[in-house]
Amino acid sequence: MKITKETIVGELVAQDYRAASVFKKHGIDFCCNGNRSIGEACEKRKVEIDSFMQTLEQALQEENNASLDYNSWPLDLLADYIEKKHHRYVQDKTLEIKPFLDKVCRVHGAEHPELLEINKLFTESTGELAMHMKKEELVLFPFIKKMVSISQDKTAFESPHFGTIQNPVNMMMDEHDVEGSRFRKIAELSDNYTPPADACNTYRVTFALLKEFEEDLHLHIHLENNLLFPKAIEMEKQLTHEHAH
């Protein structure tokens, strides 16, 4: 999309969430006050518009190249990246968001009972994700890395104890679906992370963090479901085929 000063902040972030970090750095709220144009938002925050537009376009282009690049990464690098970037993100943000949610529930839970439901779903989700990520880190990712080194060193390939990689992959994808739908519920309950008019700052920050958490989870799942897993299945097929001869 062509970005101009008239572009609506919220719509741009919705189309390309990488814009979010540029707005965030300049203190422009893209969650709650996202229905303003970039021009208005910059004026309000006293941000110099021309250099801001430049930064924005640069970020979207740079990142674009980087994200297209995931596709050309070797699988062991992709697995490492997912673990160090996205798994750590989940661990860190779980610890950051949970106390905020608890506090918001204590203060606003009576008037906004949906907060209690959101807290319950978030707690379930992060508990399940912690176990899910452990399984990937202890079983699936090491096997993927092992396959990469086997195909490089041309050493003998033995089928893993879980039969074929398709088995843990199917399990991981099912678990991804469960978390995806849990977060859809959180989004619905929070009116798409829109804090109510009477919300205090903690309330707003909590919703902004939850929104960011969901966005990170979407990218995290995309990298696994659409890149890492299919390529790993392909690699296993090749290795099995080569060693059958």
C-alpha angles and dihedrals in degrees: 000000000000110000118215135161087266093058110119111243096221094047093051092051090047090054097041115014091192086079087066094075092053091051090045093053090054093047093248112148109227096172109054101018096033095126094083128094119254088246093056093044092051092047091050093050092040091240117158101248103208097051089043092055089050093051090048096051091045092051092050093048097043093046090046092061091045095050094047085053094064085082094062095045118112111252096246090055091049092050091049091047093051091049098046097037107032104023091049090046090056091048095048097042094046088061092045099046100041097068090046091052092047091051094047089049091052094049102035104017094102095056093033108038090171087076090068090053091047090050091050092050093046092050092049092046097049091044091053093042091054090057092040092054092047090056090051093046096046102036118010104037095046089051091051090050090047091053090051092053092045091054091048098045094034091228124156118289120220122190111251122249089254091065101237132003088245089077100061090035091057090048093049091048091051089051090049089055091052093052092043091056093044089056091047086058091049089050091050094046091049093046088246093316093306110147115219120254092260094052119132122220094266088055091051094046091049092054092045090051092048090051091050090047091054092048092051090048091053092054091043092053092043092055091051102038098039103031118012100040101044091045092048091050089050092049092050090051091052093048093046089048093049093049093047089067 
